[in-house]
Amino acid sequence: MGREFELSKEVELEASPEVVWEAIATGPGIDSWFMGPHTVEPGIGGKMSIDLGGFHEESTITAWDPPKRFAYKTEPGPDGTFHAMEYLVEGREGGSTVLRFVHNGFLSDEWGSEYESQTSHGWDMYLHTLGQYVKYFPGKPGTYVFLQTPETTDAWDKLLAGLGLEEPYAQGDPVHLTLDGLPPIDGVIDFAVPGFRELLGIRGTEGLYRFHGGGASIGLGHHAFGEPHAEAWQAWATRTF
């Protein structure tokens, strides 16, 4: 029979509504904190798409009111599954912005019961990444670097060992990463969920580095605001895993 679902989030961002709009409603902006690459055709009825490796998805824009409201809906799949996203942007005194986000839609029976929980955690990280982007790299287009590590046992333990991190770690901890083939990364752990190992975010001076697991391999989804070093990250992942 399938089921409907809805996830709602609210975050306060240290940026003006105009800066937030550029980040959520343009291709280069979305690529700087979410997945990519995206293309966006402005206006109601416009198309937006994502091409990530072998994955391609198209959506239709259903609301376009800069810089207040932006919404879109994916094309339904053969099983009836679709996803709809809505962003409501409200400026506050002092130049900050409150962003209300809703992700709803329909899932077929083939989608497991864990989808909502995992997706909710994922949106927590992505919306946090949005906040980091508009605060530390506003208006600076980022290059999205994505790769999946080889499958292995104890993938998350190998990730931490490869990064040179030890548990317990917490949001706000400083880090100094010296990874073979990559420039040193001095920064801070900007995203970590106590009791939930499979998500980790590190903010450096030239990028937002994201790691997500949950299985036999780790996904790397970085946003580089300097040289992306995509081949070097791939070589590091191959050696590490």
C-alpha angles and dihedrals in degrees: 000000000000126000143244120238140185134194121189128192136176125195135172114227128200095228140078121268089251092057091046091050092054088051097050103033107041129069097237090044095052092046088057095066109007131040123300171324097335132177121200128196103199123233139043109309091023120134128240125186142181126209112191113168105299093346119099125174132173129200136184120230109239100176129030118171110143122245097358112053136019126170138165141174130211122235109265116256125230089267093052095255116148138159129214125192128194129186121194113191122198124179120222134198114279095037099285127128136215113216120198114194130189126187114186139151145114130300127197123227089265091071110090124237090247092066097092094048095047092044091049091055089046093054090049088059096042095048089046087051088051089055091049091048097051091044102045105021105025114177093357111125113231130209113233113225115192131176138151118223123231114274115263143147120272090016096170092049089052090049092054092046091049091051092045093240127140130202135277097052128155143197108280096032113136117238137195112193121194105182123176111259094010132092115256114274117215113186147097138280098255099175130037131139116213110238093011111092101177099082127060131165128191124186117206132175092265105029155011109243118202129189125183129177138159099151143035094308138042126232118219115203109173131175109211121198093181130027106344096212089203095163092047091052090050092050091048091050092050091051094043098048 
